Amino acid sequence: MENRNYTIIYRIMHWAIAFCLIFLLITIFLRLTWMNKEHVADIIQNYLAATDKTLSREEVIVLAKQIRKPMWDWHIYTGYILTGLFCLRLTLPFFGNMKFANPLDKQLSLKVKFQYWVYLIFYAGLTISLITGLTIEFGPKNMKNIMEEIHVLSIYYLIPFLIIHLGGVLIAEFTTQPGIISRIVSGTKQK
């Protein structure tokens, strides 16, 4: 990739999408760990046992789901924001900003082709994640289970992408493209 300065639009889009994805990952992590319905239900049942009160396991699970619902609502709201940002990202090339690169261009080096393919796979995974998430929320109820399965599986592109992206940026910063990090933050290379 060329050594370039990033426009304000590019930087805002980059960081807005990055923060949305990181927040979504945090909500997923919390839902799978500390805010897991079984874990929260165990905490509630332990508390109830200490106070000589009882609820059935099913009632405790319903209560646990209600406790974690506000956190999951933020996952959904962030998904809506990310959908809007992604749609905007797809329209920006029509206005001369943030053009998509062609990984099939024969003049590109193998390294640049790899970078372009990684981004293409990222956008495909993101598209699947967003479409399945929206279908879960707004689609027919009979599709909800299959969409949830696909939605969960589609997120597996994100962790490898983040590792490759951050690793590539750090390698570029310390080898062939010094100042790439400062350019994506401030728009210009630090002196």
VEXDREN-2710 file (C-alpha; in Angstrom, 1 decimal):
% VEXDREN-2710
k/r/px/py/pz
1/MET/0.0/0.0/0.0
2/GLU/1.2/3.4/-0.8
3/ASN/2.6/5.9/1.8
4/ARG/-0.3/8.3/2.1
5/ASN/-2.1/10.8/4.3
6/TYR/-5.6/9.9/5.4
7/THR/-8.5/12.3/4.9
8/ILE/-10.7/13.3/7.9
9/ILE/-13.5/11.3/6.4
10/TYR/-11.3/8.2/6.1
11/ARG/-10.1/8.6/9.7
12/ILE/-13.5/9.2/11.1
13/MET/-14.9/6.1/9.3
14/HIS/-11.9/4.0/10.3
15/TRP/-12.1/4.8/14.0
16/ALA/-16.0/4.8/14.2
17/ILE/-16.1/1.3/12.6
18/ALA/-13.2/0.1/14.8
19/PHE/-14.8/1.3/18.1
20/CYS/-18.1/-0.2/17.1
21/LEU/-16.4/-3.6/16.4
22/ILE/-14.5/-3.5/19.6
23/PHE/-17.6/-2.6/21.6
24/LEU/-19.5/-5.5/20.0
25/LEU/-16.7/-7.9/20.8
26/ILE/-16.8/-6.7/24.5
27/THR/-20.5/-7.3/24.7
28/ILE/-20.1/-10.8/23.1
29/PHE/-17.3/-11.5/25.6
30/LEU/-19.4/-10.4/28.5
31/ARG/-22.4/-12.4/27.4
32/LEU/-20.2/-15.6/27.1
33/THR/-18.4/-15.0/30.5
34/TRP/-19.5/-12.9/33.5
35/MET/-22.9/-12.0/32.1
36/ASN/-23.7/-15.6/30.9
37/LYS/-27.3/-16.3/31.9
38/GLU/-26.2/-19.5/33.8
39/HIS/-23.5/-17.6/35.7
40/VAL/-25.9/-14.8/36.6
41/ALA/-28.6/-17.3/37.6
42/ASP/-26.1/-19.1/39.9
43/ILE/-25.3/-15.8/41.6
44/ILE/-29.1/-15.1/42.1
45/GLN/-29.7/-18.6/43.4
46/ASN/-26.8/-18.3/45.9
47/TYR/-28.2/-15.0/47.1
48/LEU/-31.7/-16.4/47.4
49/ALA/-30.5/-19.5/49.3
50/ALA/-28.8/-17.2/51.9
51/THR/-32.1/-15.4/52.4
52/ASP/-34.3/-18.5/52.6
53/LYS/-36.2/-17.5/49.5
54/THR/-36.6/-19.7/46.5
55/LEU/-37.3/-19.5/42.8
56/SER/-37.3/-22.2/40.3
57/ARG/-34.3/-22.5/38.0
58/GLU/-36.5/-21.4/35.0
59/GLU/-37.6/-18.2/37.0
60/VAL/-34.0/-17.5/37.9
61/ILE/-32.9/-17.8/34.3
62/VAL/-35.6/-15.4/33.2
63/LEU/-34.4/-12.9/35.9
64/ALA/-30.8/-13.4/34.8
65/LYS/-31.8/-12.6/31.2
66/GLN/-33.5/-9.5/32.4
67/ILE/-30.4/-8.4/34.3
68/ARG/-28.2/-8.7/31.2
69/LYS/-30.7/-7.3/28.8
70/PRO/-29.6/-3.7/28.9
71/MET/-26.0/-4.7/28.0
72/TRP/-27.3/-6.8/25.1
73/ASP/-29.5/-3.9/24.0
74/TRP/-26.3/-1.9/23.6
75/HIS/-25.0/-4.7/21.4
76/ILE/-28.0/-4.3/19.2
77/TYR/-27.9/-0.5/19.1
78/THR/-24.2/-0.6/18.2
79/GLY/-25.1/-3.1/15.4
80/TYR/-27.5/-0.5/14.0
81/ILE/-24.8/2.2/14.1
82/LEU/-22.3/-0.2/12.5
83/THR/-24.9/-0.9/9.8
84/GLY/-25.2/2.8/9.1
85/LEU/-21.5/3.3/9.0
86/PHE/-21.0/0.3/6.7
87/CYS/-23.7/1.6/4.3
88/LEU/-21.9/5.0/4.3
89/ARG/-18.6/3.2/3.7
90/LEU/-20.1/1.5/0.7
91/THR/-21.3/4.8/-0.8
92/LEU/-18.2/6.9/-0.2
93/PRO/-16.3/5.5/-3.2
94/PHE/-19.0/7.0/-5.4
95/PHE/-18.0/10.5/-4.1
96/GLY/-14.3/9.9/-4.6
97/ASN/-13.5/8.9/-1.0
98/MET/-12.2/5.6/0.4
99/LYS/-12.1/3.7/-2.9
100/PHE/-12.1/0.0/-2.9
101/ALA/-8.9/-1.6/-4.1
102/ASN/-8.8/-4.5/-6.7
103/PRO/-6.8/-7.4/-5.4
104/LEU/-6.7/-8.9/-8.9
105/ASP/-4.6/-6.1/-10.3
106/LYS/-1.6/-7.9/-11.8
107/GLN/0.7/-4.9/-11.1
108/LEU/0.4/-5.2/-7.4
109/SER/3.0/-6.9/-5.2
110/LEU/2.1/-10.2/-3.5
111/LYS/2.0/-8.3/-0.1
112/VAL/-0.4/-5.7/-1.4
113/LYS/-2.6/-8.3/-3.0
114/PHE/-2.7/-10.1/0.4
115/GLN/-3.7/-6.9/2.2
116/TYR/-6.5/-6.2/-0.3
117/TRP/-7.8/-9.8/0.0
118/VAL/-7.8/-9.5/3.8
119/TYR/-9.9/-6.4/3.6
120/LEU/-12.2/-8.0/1.0
121/ILE/-12.8/-11.0/3.3
122/PHE/-13.3/-8.6/6.3
123/TYR/-16.0/-6.7/4.3
124/ALA/-17.7/-10.0/3.3
125/GLY/-17.7/-11.2/6.9
126/LEU/-19.0/-7.9/8.1
127/THR/-21.8/-8.0/5.5
128/ILE/-22.9/-11.4/6.7
129/SER/-22.7/-10.4/10.3
130/LEU/-24.8/-7.3/9.7
131/ILE/-27.4/-9.0/7.4
132/THR/-27.9/-11.9/9.8
133/GLY/-28.1/-9.5/12.8
134/LEU/-30.7/-7.4/11.1
135/THR/-32.6/-10.5/10.1
136/ILE/-32.6/-11.7/13.7
137/GLU/-34.1/-8.4/14.8
138/PHE/-36.5/-7.7/11.9
139/GLY/-36.9/-10.8/9.9
140/PRO/-39.4/-13.6/10.1
141/LYS/-39.4/-15.5/13.4
142/ASN/-39.1/-18.8/11.7
143/MET/-35.6/-17.7/10.4
144/LYS/-34.4/-16.5/13.8
145/ASN/-32.6/-19.7/14.9
146/ILE/-30.7/-20.3/11.6
147/MET/-29.8/-16.6/11.4
148/GLU/-28.5/-16.7/15.0
149/GLU/-26.3/-19.7/14.1
150/ILE/-24.9/-17.9/11.0
151/HIS/-24.5/-14.7/13.0
152/VAL/-22.4/-16.4/15.6
153/LEU/-20.3/-18.2/13.1
154/SER/-19.8/-15.1/10.9
155/ILE/-18.1/-13.3/13.8
156/TYR/-15.1/-15.6/13.6
157/TYR/-13.6/-13.5/10.8
158/LEU/-13.2/-10.6/13.2
159/ILE/-10.5/-11.8/15.7
160/PRO/-8.1/-13.1/12.9
161/PHE/-8.7/-9.8/11.0
162/LEU/-7.9/-7.7/14.0
163/ILE/-4.7/-9.7/14.7
164/ILE/-3.6/-9.5/11.0
165/HIS/-4.6/-5.8/10.8
166/LEU/-2.8/-4.7/14.0
167/GLY/0.2/-7.0/13.2
168/GLY/0.5/-5.6/9.7
169/VAL/0.2/-2.0/10.9
170/LEU/2.9/-2.5/13.5
171/ILE/5.2/-4.3/11.0
172/ALA/4.6/-1.4/8.5
173/GLU/5.2/1.2/11.2
174/PHE/8.6/-0.3/12.1
175/THR/9.7/-1.2/8.6
176/THR/8.5/0.2/5.3
177/GLN/5.9/2.8/6.3
178/PRO/7.1/4.7/9.4
179/GLY/4.4/7.1/10.6
180/ILE/1.4/5.0/9.4
181/ILE/0.0/5.1/12.9
182/SER/0.3/8.8/13.3
183/ARG/-1.3/9.3/9.9
184/ILE/-4.4/7.3/10.8
185/VAL/-4.7/9.3/14.0
186/SER/-3.8/12.8/12.9
187/GLY/-4.0/12.6/9.1
188/THR/-0.3/13.6/8.6
189/LYS/3.0/11.9/9.3
190/GLN/4.7/13.0/12.5
191/LYS/8.0/14.7/12.0
END
